[in-house]
């Protein structure tokens, strides 16, 4: 398994009063990784080496 880009304790802090299953954190991590990959592709398509918020 690759390294996680999210912090599970921060998820739990935000979800105060709710239980957070481990598969939620794993699914969120995969979505975040895909968002980053897509943003990198958009930056490259626009001739930039800097990934910006507008790439999301």
C-alpha positions in Angstrom: 0.0 0.0 0.0 1.3 3.4 -0.9 1.7 6.2 1.6 -1.4 8.1 2.6 -1.6 11.8 1.7 -4.3 12.5 4.3 -4.1 12.6 8.1 -6.7 10.2 9.6 -6.7 12.1 13.0 -7.7 15.3 11.2 -10.6 13.5 9.6 -11.7 12.3 13.1 -11.4 15.9 14.4 -13.6 17.3 11.6 -16.2 14.5 12.1 -16.7 15.2 15.8 -19.5 13.1 17.2 -19.3 10.6 14.4 -17.4 7.4 14.0 -15.1 7.2 10.9 -14.4 3.8 9.4 -11.0 2.9 8.1 -12.4 2.4 4.6 -13.7 6.0 4.6 -10.1 7.3 5.1 -8.8 5.0 2.4 -11.5 6.1 -0.1 -10.9 9.7 0.7 -7.1 9.2 0.2 -7.7 7.7 -3.2 -9.9 10.6 -4.2 -7.4 13.2 -3.0 -4.6 11.4 -4.9 -6.7 11.4 -8.1 -7.4 15.1 -7.7 -3.7 15.8 -7.4 -2.9 13.7 -10.5 -5.7 15.5 -12.5 -4.4 18.9 -11.3 -0.8 18.0 -12.4 -2.1 17.0 -15.9 -4.0 20.3 -16.2 -0.9 22.3 -15.2 1.2 20.4 -17.7 -1.4 21.0 -20.4 -1.2 24.7 -19.7 2.6 24.7 -19.9 3.2 25.2 -16.2 5.3 23.4 -13.6 3.3 24.9 -10.8 0.1 23.3 -9.7 -2.5 25.9 -8.7 -5.9 26.0 -7.1 -7.4 26.7 -10.5 -6.1 23.2 -11.6 -8.7 21.6 -9.3 
